[in-house]
Amino acid sequence: MDLDEARDRLRKLRPRLDAIVEVRADLAELRADLEAVGRSARGGIAEVKAFEARLYAELEAISESGTQVKGYAPLLLDFPGERDNVHVLWCWLEGDDDIRWYHREDCGFAGRRPV
């Protein structure tokens, strides 16, 4: 896929990405509360399991779209593509408003270059 196609896929994934950020935060707070005081306004162990299930379902759906999930805290996504006849990964990091980086498949995050 080229950069425009990767950007279009990112746009379509935004609702899922927003859901992951929200569920991840809820899960972190719930776990912290349970660890610290044994209770939480967010629920208990059943809610932990429900948040985990939702988080993993969202991550799996992203992976099934052909997008590589490299991390979820922060979210780091790679979109397989091609640039100048070279296989690359278009790279998006949580907090970025757009895909601004790419790297060769064999170089990883350390090989990121601006688009």
MOPAC internal coordinates of N, CA, C and O (Angstrom, degrees):
PM7 1SCF
backbone

  N    0.0000 0     0.00 0     0.00 0    0    0    0
  C    1.4504 1     0.00 0     0.00 0    1    0    0
  C    1.5216 1   108.40 1     0.00 0    2    1    0
  O    1.2310 1   121.23 1   -31.57 1    3    2    1
  N    1.3096 1   115.26 1   148.43 1    3    2    1
  C    1.4599 1   118.87 1   177.15 1    5    3    2
  C    1.5336 1   109.35 1   -89.99 1    6    5    3
  O    1.2310 1   120.76 1    -1.58 1    7    6    5
  N    1.3137 1   116.15 1   178.42 1    7    6    5
  C    1.4614 1   120.90 1  -175.89 1    9    7    6
  C    1.5254 1   112.23 1   -60.79 1   10    9    7
  O    1.2310 1   119.81 1   138.34 1   11   10    9
  N    1.3161 1   117.98 1   -41.66 1   11   10    9
  C    1.4664 1   120.24 1   179.76 1   13   11   10
  C    1.5246 1   111.44 1   -62.08 1   14   13   11
  O    1.2310 1   120.44 1   140.17 1   15   14   13
  N    1.3261 1   116.76 1   -39.83 1   15   14   13
  C    1.4688 1   120.13 1   178.38 1   17   15   14
  C    1.5293 1   110.79 1   -67.30 1   18   17   15
  O    1.2310 1   120.40 1   140.87 1   19   18   17
  N    1.3146 1   116.84 1   -39.13 1   19   18   17
  C    1.4703 1   119.95 1   177.33 1   21   19   18
  C    1.5233 1   110.54 1   -63.92 1   22   21   19
  O    1.2310 1   120.66 1   138.47 1   23   22   21
  N    1.3122 1   116.34 1   -41.53 1   23   22   21
  C    1.4642 1   119.71 1   178.60 1   25   23   22
  C    1.5201 1   111.31 1   -64.64 1   26   25   23
  O    1.2310 1   120.29 1   142.81 1   27   26   25
  N    1.3233 1   117.06 1   -37.19 1   27   26   25
  C    1.4598 1   120.53 1   177.26 1   29   27   26
  C    1.5242 1   110.48 1   -65.35 1   30   29   27
  O    1.2310 1   120.26 1   137.76 1   31   30   29
  N    1.3235 1   117.11 1   -42.24 1   31   30   29
  C    1.4616 1   119.81 1   178.11 1   33   31   30
  C    1.5252 1   110.55 1   -63.31 1   34   33   31
  O    1.2310 1   120.32 1   138.09 1   35   34   33
  N    1.3313 1   117.00 1   -41.91 1   35   34   33
  C    1.4670 1   120.36 1   177.57 1   37   35   34
  C    1.5273 1   110.40 1   -58.86 1   38   37   35
  O    1.2310 1   120.70 1   135.23 1   39   38   37
  N    1.3194 1   116.26 1   -44.77 1   39   38   37
  C    1.4738 1   120.57 1   178.74 1   41   39   38
  C    1.5300 1   110.61 1   -57.87 1   42   41   39
  O    1.2310 1   120.25 1   137.40 1   43   42   41
  N    1.3169 1   117.14 1   -42.60 1   43   42   41
  C    1.4643 1   121.02 1  -179.71 1   45   43   42
  C    1.5296 1   111.92 1   -69.36 1   46   45   43
  O    1.2310 1   120.32 1   151.99 1   47   46   45
  N    1.3233 1   116.99 1   -28.01 1   47   46   45
  C    1.4676 1   120.88 1  -179.55 1   49   47   46
  C    1.5320 1   113.27 1   -83.53 1   50   49   47
  O    1.2310 1   119.82 1   167.94 1   51   50   49
  N    1.3163 1   117.95 1   -12.06 1   51   50   49
  C    1.4706 1   120.97 1  -175.08 1   53   51   50
  C    1.5216 1   114.61 1   -49.40 1   54   53   51
  O    1.2310 1   118.79 1   134.52 1   55   54   53
  N    1.3477 1   119.91 1   -45.48 1   55   54   53
  C    1.4756 1   118.28 1   178.66 1   57   55   54
  C    1.5307 1   112.32 1   -58.80 1   58   57   55
  O    1.2310 1   120.03 1   140.51 1   59   58   57
  N    1.3120 1   117.55 1   -39.49 1   59   58   57
  C    1.4633 1   120.80 1   177.54 1   61   59   58
  C    1.5232 1   111.10 1   -66.69 1   62   61   59
  O    1.2310 1   120.44 1   138.99 1   63   62   61
  N    1.3162 1   116.77 1   -41.01 1   63   62   61
  C    1.4627 1   120.88 1  -179.90 1   65   63   62
  C    1.5174 1   110.46 1   -63.83 1   66   65   63
  O    1.2310 1   120.46 1   137.33 1   67   66   65
  N    1.3268 1   116.73 1   -42.67 1   67   66   65
  C    1.4677 1   120.83 1   177.29 1   69   67   66
  C    1.5305 1   110.69 1   -62.59 1   70   69   67
  O    1.2310 1   120.57 1   140.17 1   71   70   69
  N    1.3322 1   116.51 1   -39.83 1   71   70   69
  C    1.4676 1   120.61 1   178.50 1   73   71   70
  C    1.5214 1   110.78 1   -63.92 1   74   73   71
  O    1.2310 1   120.36 1   139.18 1   75   74   73
  N    1.3247 1   116.92 1   -40.82 1   75   74   73
  C    1.4624 1   120.29 1   178.96 1   77   75   74
  C    1.5201 1   110.88 1   -61.72 1   78   77   75
  O    1.2310 1   120.15 1   135.05 1   79   78   77
  N    1.3167 1   117.31 1   -44.95 1   79   78   77
  C    1.4661 1   120.79 1  -179.66 1   81   79   78
  C    1.5237 1   110.20 1   -60.47 1   82   81   79
  O    1.2310 1   120.31 1   136.82 1   83   82   81
  N    1.3221 1   117.02 1   -43.18 1   83   82   81
  C    1.4640 1   120.84 1  -179.30 1   85   83   82
  C    1.5311 1   111.73 1   -66.61 1   86   85   83
  O    1.2310 1   120.49 1   131.69 1   87   86   85
  N    1.3210 1   116.68 1   -48.31 1   87   86   85
  C    1.4625 1   120.22 1  -179.01 1   89   87   86
  C    1.5268 1   110.78 1   -65.39 1   90   89   87
  O    1.2310 1   120.33 1   140.18 1   91   90   89
  N    1.3070 1   116.97 1   -39.82 1   91   90   89
  C    1.4700 1   121.23 1   178.97 1   93   91   90
  C    1.5286 1   110.47 1   -59.37 1   94   93   91
  O    1.2310 1   120.39 1   136.78 1   95   94   93
  N    1.3348 1   116.86 1   -43.22 1   95   94   93
  C    1.4683 1   120.89 1   179.23 1   97   95   94
  C    1.5263 1   111.11 1   -66.97 1   98   97   95
  O    1.2310 1   120.53 1   135.59 1   99   98   97
  N    1.3314 1   116.60 1   -44.41 1   99   98   97
  C    1.4708 1   119.95 1   177.74 1  101   99   98
  C    1.5206 1   110.95 1   -59.29 1  102  101   99
  O    1.2310 1   120.40 1   136.23 1  103  102  101
  N    1.3131 1   116.83 1   -43.77 1  103  102  101
  C    1.4516 1   121.64 1  -179.73 1  105  103  102
  C    1.5312 1   111.28 1   -64.53 1  106  105  103
  O    1.2310 1   120.36 1   137.24 1  107  106  105
  N    1.3152 1   116.92 1   -42.76 1  107  106  105
  C    1.4725 1   120.46 1   179.13 1  109  107  106
  C    1.5182 1   111.16 1   -62.24 1  110  109  107
  O    1.2310 1   120.20 1   136.08 1  111  110  109
  N    1.3397 1   117.23 1   -43.92 1  111  110  109
  C    1.4656 1   120.36 1   179.20 1  113  111  110
  C    1.5167 1   111.28 1   -65.66 1  114  113  111
  O    1.2310 1   120.35 1   137.16 1  115  114  113
  N    1.3110 1   116.95 1   -42.84 1  115  114  113
  C    1.4541 1   120.98 1   180.00 1  117  115  114
  C    1.5283 1   110.49 1   -61.81 1  118  117  115
  O    1.2310 1   120.33 1   132.84 1  119  118  117
  N    1.3157 1   116.98 1   -47.16 1  119  118  117
  C    1.4743 1   120.06 1   178.89 1  121  119  118
  C    1.5344 1   111.38 1   -61.83 1  122  121  119
  O    1.2310 1   120.57 1   137.53 1  123  122  121
  N    1.3357 1   116.51 1   -42.47 1  123  122  121
  C    1.4695 1   120.15 1   179.99 1  125  123  122
  C    1.5212 1   110.90 1   -62.32 1  126  125  123
  O    1.2310 1   120.37 1   135.44 1  127  126  125
  N    1.3306 1   116.90 1   -44.56 1  127  126  125
  C    1.4617 1   120.66 1   178.68 1  129  127  126
  C    1.5232 1   111.60 1   -61.87 1  130  129  127
  O    1.2310 1   120.66 1   133.57 1  131  130  129
  N    1.3260 1   116.34 1   -46.43 1  131  130  129
  C    1.4626 1   119.85 1  -178.90 1  133  131  130
  C    1.5235 1   111.15 1   -63.56 1  134  133  131
  O    1.2310 1   120.45 1   141.58 1  135  134  133
  N    1.3181 1   116.75 1   -38.42 1  135  134  133
  C    1.4699 1   120.67 1   178.51 1  137  135  134
  C    1.5277 1   110.90 1   -67.77 1  138  137  135
  O    1.2310 1   120.60 1   138.70 1  139  138  137
  N    1.3328 1   116.46 1   -41.30 1  139  138  137
  C    1.4661 1   120.52 1  -174.23 1  141  139  138
  C    1.5284 1   112.98 1   -77.85 1  142  141  139
  O    1.2310 1   120.40 1   133.36 1  143  142  141
  N    1.3285 1   116.84 1   -46.64 1  143  142  141
  C    1.4666 1   119.10 1  -173.14 1  145  143  142
  C    1.5285 1   113.88 1  -128.22 1  146  145  143
  O    1.2310 1   120.12 1   179.58 1  147  146  145
  N    1.3229 1   117.38 1    -0.42 1  147  146  145
  C    1.4587 1   120.45 1   176.29 1  149  147  146
  C    1.5110 1   115.67 1    79.81 1  150  149  147
  O    1.2310 1   120.17 1  -176.73 1  151  150  149
  N    1.3335 1   117.28 1     3.27 1  151  150  149
  C    1.4770 1   121.00 1   177.96 1  153  151  150
  C    1.5170 1   108.83 1  -151.94 1  154  153  151
  O    1.2310 1   121.64 1   -16.59 1  155  154  153
  N    1.3366 1   114.46 1   163.41 1  155  154  153
  C    1.4592 1   119.62 1  -179.54 1  157  155  154
  C    1.5160 1   110.03 1  -156.25 1  158  157  155
  O    1.2310 1   121.15 1   -32.79 1  159  158  157
  N    1.3138 1   115.40 1   147.21 1  159  158  157
  C    1.4625 1   120.21 1   174.11 1  161  159  158
  C    1.5293 1   110.66 1   -66.07 1  162  161  159
  O    1.2310 1   120.56 1   160.88 1  163  162  161
  N    1.3253 1   116.54 1   -19.12 1  163  162  161
  C    1.4722 1   121.60 1   179.89 1  165  163  162
  C    1.5220 1   112.50 1   -82.69 1  166  165  163
  O    1.2310 1   119.91 1   169.30 1  167  166  165
  N    1.3403 1   117.78 1   -10.70 1  167  166  165
  C    1.4535 1   119.69 1   177.98 1  169  167  166
  C    1.5068 1   112.66 1   128.41 1  170  169  167
  O    1.2310 1   121.68 1    25.43 1  171  170  169
  N    1.3270 1   114.38 1  -154.57 1  171  170  169
  C    1.4569 1   121.28 1  -177.49 1  173  171  170
  C    1.5221 1   110.74 1  -133.75 1  174  173  171
  O    1.2310 1   121.22 1    29.25 1  175  174  173
  N    1.3171 1   115.27 1  -150.75 1  175  174  173
  C    1.4628 1   121.24 1  -176.73 1  177  175  174
  C    1.5327 1   111.59 1   -60.19 1  178  177  175
  O    1.2310 1   119.99 1   141.02 1  179  178  177
  N    1.3168 1   117.63 1   -38.98 1  179  178  177
  C    1.4693 1   119.72 1   179.37 1  181  179  178
  C    1.5267 1   110.86 1   -60.61 1  182  181  179
  O    1.2310 1   120.56 1   140.14 1  183  182  181
  N    1.3194 1   116.53 1   -39.86 1  183  182  181
  C    1.4721 1   120.16 1   179.22 1  185  183  182
  C    1.5254 1   111.23 1   -71.08 1  186  185  183
  O    1.2310 1   120.34 1   146.01 1  187  186  185
  N    1.3415 1   116.95 1   -33.99 1  187  186  185
  C    1.4657 1   119.78 1   173.94 1  189  187  186
  C    1.5219 1   108.99 1   -57.33 1  190  189  187
  O    1.2310 1   120.68 1   130.67 1  191  190  189
  N    1.3139 1   116.30 1   -49.33 1  191  190  189
  C    1.4709 1   121.04 1  -179.07 1  193  191  190
  C    1.5298 1   111.28 1   -62.52 1  194  193  191
  O    1.2310 1   120.40 1   141.23 1  195  194  193
  N    1.3251 1   116.85 1   -38.77 1  195  194  193
  C    1.4631 1   120.27 1   179.09 1  197  195  194
  C    1.5299 1   111.09 1   -66.60 1  198  197  195
  O    1.2310 1   120.20 1   135.97 1  199  198  197
  N    1.3420 1   117.22 1   -44.03 1  199  198  197
  C    1.4662 1   120.20 1   177.47 1  201  199  198
  C    1.5269 1   110.82 1   -62.54 1  202  201  199
  O    1.2310 1   120.64 1   137.15 1  203  202  201
  N    1.3374 1   116.38 1   -42.85 1  203  202  201
  C    1.4686 1   119.57 1   178.43 1  205  203  202
  C    1.5211 1   111.18 1   -61.09 1  206  205  203
  O    1.2310 1   120.41 1   136.12 1  207  206  205
  N    1.3167 1   116.83 1   -43.88 1  207  206  205
  C    1.4625 1   120.92 1  -179.89 1  209  207  206
  C    1.5249 1   111.00 1   -62.19 1  210  209  207
  O    1.2310 1   120.44 1   137.47 1  211  210  209
  N    1.3264 1   116.76 1   -42.53 1  211  210  209
  C    1.4667 1   119.83 1   179.30 1  213  211  210
  C    1.5257 1   110.77 1   -66.04 1  214  213  211
  O    1.2310 1   120.54 1   136.99 1  215  214  213
  N    1.3341 1   116.57 1   -43.01 1  215  214  213
  C    1.4580 1   120.94 1   179.37 1  217  215  214
  C    1.5234 1   110.48 1   -59.53 1  218  217  215
  O    1.2310 1   120.07 1   130.72 1  219  218  217
  N    1.3206 1   117.47 1   -49.28 1  219  218  217
  C    1.4573 1   120.61 1  -178.93 1  221  219  218
  C    1.5222 1   111.97 1   -66.59 1  222  221  219
  O    1.2310 1   119.86 1   145.77 1  223  222  221
  N    1.3236 1   117.87 1   -34.23 1  223  222  221
  C    1.4708 1   120.43 1   177.35 1  225  223  222
  C    1.5235 1   110.80 1   -64.70 1  226  225  223
  O    1.2310 1   119.99 1   138.02 1  227  226  225
  N    1.3232 1   117.63 1   -41.98 1  227  226  225
  C    1.4659 1   120.66 1   178.44 1  229  227  226
  C    1.5278 1   110.75 1   -65.17 1  230  229  227
  O    1.2310 1   120.53 1   136.45 1  231  230  229
  N    1.3323 1   116.58 1   -43.55 1  231  230  229
  C    1.4659 1   120.38 1   179.11 1  233  231  230
  C    1.5257 1   110.97 1   -63.25 1  234  233  231
  O    1.2310 1   120.55 1   139.61 1  235  234  233
  N    1.3147 1   116.56 1   -40.39 1  235  234  233
  C    1.4660 1   120.97 1   178.81 1  237  235  234
  C    1.5287 1   111.00 1   -64.96 1  238  237  235
  O    1.2310 1   120.16 1   138.70 1  239  238  237
  N    1.3233 1   117.31 1   -41.30 1  239  238  237
  C    1.4660 1   120.57 1   178.86 1  241  239  238
  C    1.5277 1   110.82 1   -61.95 1  242  241  239
  O    1.2310 1   120.53 1   141.44 1  243  242  241
  N    1.3215 1   116.59 1   -38.56 1  243  242  241
  C    1.4675 1   119.96 1   177.61 1  245  243  242
  C    1.5223 1   109.91 1   -64.54 1  246  245  243
  O    1.2310 1   120.35 1   134.85 1  247  246  245
  N    1.3220 1   116.94 1   -45.15 1  247  246  245
  C    1.4631 1   120.82 1   179.08 1  249  247  246
  C    1.5209 1   111.54 1   -61.34 1  250  249  247
  O    1.2310 1   120.50 1   140.88 1  251  250  249
  N    1.3187 1   116.64 1   -39.12 1  251  250  249
  C    1.4628 1   120.83 1   179.88 1  253  251  250
  C    1.5209 1   112.40 1   -66.41 1  254  253  251
  O    1.2310 1   120.14 1   160.64 1  255  254  253
  N    1.3336 1   117.33 1   -19.36 1  255  254  253
  C    1.4664 1   120.38 1   178.13 1  257  255  254
  C    1.5290 1   111.91 1   -78.34 1  258  257  255
  O    1.2310 1   120.67 1   175.44 1  259  258  257
  N    1.3424 1   116.33 1    -4.56 1  259  258  257
  C    1.4537 1   120.10 1  -177.94 1  261  259  258
  C    1.5152 1   113.29 1    96.16 1  262  261  259
  O    1.2310 1   121.18 1  -178.06 1  263  262  261
  N    1.3181 1   115.34 1     1.94 1  263  262  261
  C    1.4598 1   121.52 1   177.89 1  265  263  262
  C    1.5212 1   108.27 1   -92.58 1  266  265  263
  O    1.2310 1   120.61 1   -41.99 1  267  266  265
  N    1.3210 1   116.44 1   138.01 1  267  266  265
  C    1.4607 1   121.27 1  -179.72 1  269  267  266
  C    1.5287 1   109.76 1   -91.34 1  270  269  267
  O    1.2310 1   120.71 1   -55.13 1  271  270  269
  N    1.3226 1   116.24 1   124.87 1  271  270  269
  C    1.4595 1   121.31 1   175.56 1  273  271  270
  C    1.5231 1   106.97 1   -92.37 1  274  273  271
  O    1.2310 1   120.60 1   -66.15 1  275  274  273
  N    1.3291 1   116.45 1   113.85 1  275  274  273
  C    1.4686 1   121.26 1  -177.86 1  277  275  274
  C    1.5283 1   111.62 1   -98.02 1  278  277  275
  O    1.2310 1   120.25 1   162.58 1  279  278  277
  N    1.3184 1   117.12 1   -17.42 1  279  278  277
  C    1.4534 1   121.78 1   177.73 1  281  279  278
  C    1.5146 1   109.61 1  -170.50 1  282  281  279
  O    1.2310 1   120.68 1   -22.93 1  283  282  281
  N    1.3348 1   116.30 1   157.07 1  283  282  281
  C    1.4647 1   118.20 1   179.34 1  285  283  282
  C    1.5177 1   113.25 1  -124.65 1  286  285  283
  O    1.2310 1   119.63 1   179.19 1  287  286  285
  N    1.3086 1   118.31 1    -0.81 1  287  286  285
  C    1.4688 1   120.85 1   175.96 1  289  287  286
  C    1.5289 1   108.53 1  -147.70 1  290  289  287
  O    1.2310 1   119.58 1   -98.18 1  291  290  289
  N    1.2967 1   118.40 1    81.82 1  291  290  289
  C    1.4601 1   128.74 1     4.18 1  293  291  290
  C    1.5274 1   111.59 1   -80.52 1  294  293  291
  O    1.2310 1   121.35 1   -16.60 1  295  294  293
  N    1.3184 1   115.03 1   163.40 1  295  294  293
  C    1.4558 1   120.92 1   176.18 1  297  295  294
  C    1.5198 1   109.55 1   -65.41 1  298  297  295
  O    1.2310 1   121.10 1   -48.61 1  299  298  297
  N    1.3070 1   115.50 1   131.39 1  299  298  297
  C    1.4506 1   121.98 1   176.65 1  301  299  298
  C    1.5216 1   107.01 1  -136.74 1  302  301  299
  O    1.2310 1   120.69 1   -61.12 1  303  302  301
  N    1.3219 1   116.28 1   118.88 1  303  302  301
  C    1.4623 1   122.14 1  -177.04 1  305  303  302
  C    1.5155 1   110.35 1  -120.58 1  306  305  303
  O    1.2310 1   121.18 1   -36.33 1  307  306  305
  N    1.3299 1   115.35 1   143.67 1  307  306  305
  C    1.4572 1   122.39 1   172.25 1  309  307  306
  C    1.5216 1   108.19 1  -121.69 1  310  309  307
  O    1.2310 1   121.41 1   -44.49 1  311  310  309
  N    1.3255 1   114.90 1   135.51 1  311  310  309
  C    1.4584 1   122.80 1   178.96 1  313  311  310
  C    1.5257 1   107.43 1  -112.66 1  314  313  311
  O    1.2310 1   119.33 1   -69.23 1  315  314  313
  N    1.3317 1   118.88 1   110.77 1  315  314  313
  C    1.4593 1   120.34 1  -179.12 1  317  315  314
  C    1.5304 1   111.09 1   -60.62 1  318  317  315
  O    1.2310 1   121.26 1   -44.04 1  319  318  317
  N    1.3165 1   115.20 1   135.96 1  319  318  317
  C    1.4509 1   119.34 1  -179.62 1  321  319  318
  C    1.5079 1   112.47 1  -162.96 1  322  321  319
  O    1.2310 1   122.15 1    18.16 1  323  322  321
  N    1.3135 1   113.49 1  -161.84 1  323  322  321
  C    1.4478 1   120.35 1  -177.98 1  325  323  322
  C    1.5184 1   109.65 1  -142.06 1  326  325  323
  O    1.2310 1   121.48 1   -39.64 1  327  326  325
  N    1.3306 1   114.77 1   140.36 1  327  326  325
  C    1.4597 1   121.61 1   176.06 1  329  327  326
  C    1.5252 1   106.94 1  -138.84 1  330  329  327
  O    1.2310 1   120.58 1   -57.01 1  331  330  329
  N    1.3124 1   116.50 1   122.99 1  331  330  329
  C    1.4670 1   121.65 1   179.76 1  333  331  330
  C    1.5243 1   111.31 1    52.53 1  334  333  331
  O    1.2310 1   120.69 1  -135.11 1  335  334  333
  N    1.3231 1   116.28 1    44.89 1  335  334  333
  C    1.4686 1   123.94 1   178.73 1  337  335  334
  C    1.5269 1   113.83 1    62.76 1  338  337  335
  O    1.2310 1   119.99 1  -157.51 1  339  338  337
  N    1.3167 1   117.62 1    22.49 1  339  338  337
  C    1.4631 1   122.97 1   176.52 1  341  339  338
  C    1.5288 1   107.51 1  -118.85 1  342  341  339
  O    1.2310 1   120.70 1   -46.04 1  343  342  341
  N    1.3456 1   116.26 1   133.96 1  343  342  341
  C    1.4657 1   119.81 1   176.29 1  345  343  342
  C    1.5221 1   109.00 1   -69.35 1  346  345  343
  O    1.2310 1   121.25 1   -54.73 1  347  346  345
  N    1.3240 1   115.22 1   125.27 1  347  346  345
  C    1.4586 1   121.47 1  -179.31 1  349  347  346
  C    1.5129 1   109.35 1  -132.69 1  350  349  347
  O    1.2310 1   121.41 1    -9.01 1  351  350  349
  N    1.3108 1   114.91 1   170.99 1  351  350  349
  C    1.4566 1   122.26 1   171.78 1  353  351  350
  C    1.5212 1   107.08 1  -120.30 1  354  353  351
  O    1.2310 1   120.86 1   -60.96 1  355  354  353
  N    1.3219 1   115.96 1   119.04 1  355  354  353
  C    1.4622 1   121.37 1   174.59 1  357  355  354
  C    1.5221 1   105.76 1   -75.16 1  358  357  355
  O    1.2310 1   120.03 1   -53.00 1  359  358  357
  N    1.2985 1   117.55 1   127.00 1  359  358  357
  C    1.4566 1   122.34 1  -166.66 1  361  359  358
  C    1.5337 1   111.10 1  -112.82 1  362  361  359
  O    1.2310 1   120.95 1   -51.21 1  363  362  361
  N    1.3442 1   115.80 1   128.79 1  363  362  361
  C    1.4610 1   121.46 1   176.23 1  365  363  362
  C    1.5182 1   108.32 1  -125.21 1  366  365  363
  O    1.2310 1   120.81 1   -47.52 1  367  366  365
  N    1.3214 1   116.06 1   132.48 1  367  366  365
  C    1.4551 1   123.21 1   178.66 1  369  367  366
  C    1.5218 1   108.88 1  -117.97 1  370  369  367
  O    1.2310 1   120.69 1   -44.68 1  371  370  369
  N    1.3239 1   116.29 1   135.32 1  371  370  369
  C    1.4647 1   121.33 1   178.15 1  373  371  370
  C    1.5278 1   109.88 1   -46.67 1  374  373  371
  O    1.2310 1   121.15 1   -46.69 1  375  374  373
  N    1.3158 1   115.40 1   133.31 1  375  374  373
  C    1.4571 1   121.35 1  -177.29 1  377  375  374
  C    1.5151 1   112.14 1   103.55 1  378  377  375
  O    1.2310 1   120.51 1   154.91 1  379  378  377
  N    1.3409 1   116.63 1   -25.09 1  379  378  377
  C    1.4678 1   120.43 1   175.68 1  381  379  378
  C    1.5263 1   108.26 1   -75.35 1  382  381  379
  O    1.2310 1   120.60 1   -39.07 1  383  382  381
  N    1.3181 1   116.46 1   140.93 1  383  382  381
  C    1.4598 1   119.25 1   178.73 1  385  383  382
  C    1.5243 1   112.05 1   -86.01 1  386  385  383
  O    1.2310 1   120.41 1   171.38 1  387  386  385
  N    1.3262 1   116.82 1    -8.62 1  387  386  385
  C    1.4558 1   121.38 1  -176.46 1  389  387  386
  C    1.5307 1   107.91 1  -159.14 1  390  389  387
  O    1.2310 1   120.67 1    -7.78 1  391  390  389
  N    1.3154 1   116.32 1   172.22 1  391  390  389
  C    1.4645 1   120.52 1   172.67 1  393  391  390
  C    1.5229 1   106.73 1   -78.07 1  394  393  391
  O    1.2310 1   120.71 1   -64.86 1  395  394  393
  N    1.3044 1   116.24 1   115.14 1  395  394  393
  C    1.4593 1   121.95 1  -176.11 1  397  395  394
  C    1.5266 1   113.03 1  -119.32 1  398  397  395
  O    1.2310 1   120.15 1   178.77 1  399  398  397
  N    1.3394 1   117.32 1    -1.23 1  399  398  397
  C    1.4549 1   121.99 1  -174.39 1  401  399  398
  C    1.5208 1   110.76 1  -136.78 1  402  401  399
  O    1.2310 1   121.12 1   -21.75 1  403  402  401
  N    1.3001 1   115.46 1   158.25 1  403  402  401
  C    1.4497 1   122.17 1   170.45 1  405  403  402
  C    1.5273 1   107.79 1  -148.20 1  406  405  403
  O    1.2310 1   120.79 1   -16.38 1  407  406  405
  N    1.3259 1   116.10 1   163.62 1  407  406  405
  C    1.4622 1   120.44 1   172.45 1  409  407  406
  C    1.5170 1   108.59 1  -153.49 1  410  409  407
  O    1.2310 1   121.02 1   -25.33 1  411  410  409
  N    1.3100 1   115.66 1   154.67 1  411  410  409
  C    1.4587 1   119.84 1   174.67 1  413  411  410
  C    1.5232 1   108.24 1   -62.66 1  414  413  411
  O    1.2310 1   121.05 1   -28.50 1  415  414  413
  N    1.3202 1   115.60 1   151.50 1  415  414  413
  C    1.4618 1   119.94 1  -179.04 1  417  415  414
  C    1.5203 1   112.24 1   -58.76 1  418  417  415
  O    1.2310 1   119.93 1   147.58 1  419  418  417
  N    1.3148 1   117.74 1   -32.42 1  419  418  417
  C    1.4604 1   121.12 1  -174.77 1  421  419  418
  C    1.5301 1   113.75 1   -91.21 1  422  421  419
  O    1.2310 1   119.92 1  -176.88 1  423  422  421
  N    1.3336 1   117.76 1     3.12 1  423  422  421
  C    1.4685 1   120.36 1  -176.42 1  425  423  422
  C    1.5238 1   113.63 1  -109.35 1  426  425  423
  O    1.2310 1   119.41 1   158.87 1  427  426  425
  N    1.3034 1   118.74 1   -21.13 1  427  426  425
  C    1.4571 1   121.54 1   178.48 1  429  427  426
  C    1.5287 1   113.63 1    65.43 1  430  429  427
  O    1.2310 1   121.81 1    11.69 1  431  430  429
  N    1.3184 1   114.14 1  -168.31 1  431  430  429
  C    1.4679 1   121.93 1  -174.50 1  433  431  430
  C    1.5227 1   112.26 1   -55.55 1  434  433  431
  O    1.2310 1   120.49 1   142.77 1  435  434  433
  N    1.3195 1   116.67 1   -37.23 1  435  434  433
  C    1.4690 1   120.50 1  -179.18 1  437  435  434
  C    1.5230 1   112.35 1   -63.45 1  438  437  435
  O    1.2310 1   120.23 1   157.70 1  439  438  437
  N    1.3221 1   117.17 1   -22.30 1  439  438  437
  C    1.4664 1   121.00 1  -179.89 1  441  439  438
  C    1.5165 1   114.19 1   -95.09 1  442  441  439
  O    1.2310 1   120.36 1  -165.16 1  443  442  441
  N    1.3266 1   116.92 1    14.84 1  443  442  441
  C    1.4738 1   120.20 1  -178.17 1  445  443  442
  C    1.5189 1   111.41 1   -62.35 1  446  445  443
  O    1.2310 1   122.14 1   -38.61 1  447  446  445
  N    1.3172 1   113.51 1   141.39 1  447  446  445
  C    1.4640 1   121.53 1   176.35 1  449  447  446
  C    1.5249 1   108.44 1  -132.67 1  450  449  447
  O    1.2310 1   120.09 1   -29.27 1  451  450  449
  N    1.3278 1   117.43 1   150.73 1  451  450  449
  C    1.4680 1   118.80 1   175.67 1  453  451  450
  C    1.5303 1   111.07 1   -63.91 1  454  453  451
  O    1.2310 1   120.83 1   -34.87 1  455  454  453
  N    1.3134 1   116.01 1   145.13 1  455  454  453
  C    1.4711 1   121.55 1   178.46 1  457  455  454
  C    1.5083 1   110.20 1   -60.25 1  458  457  455
  O    1.2310 1   120.10 1   180.00 1  459  458  457

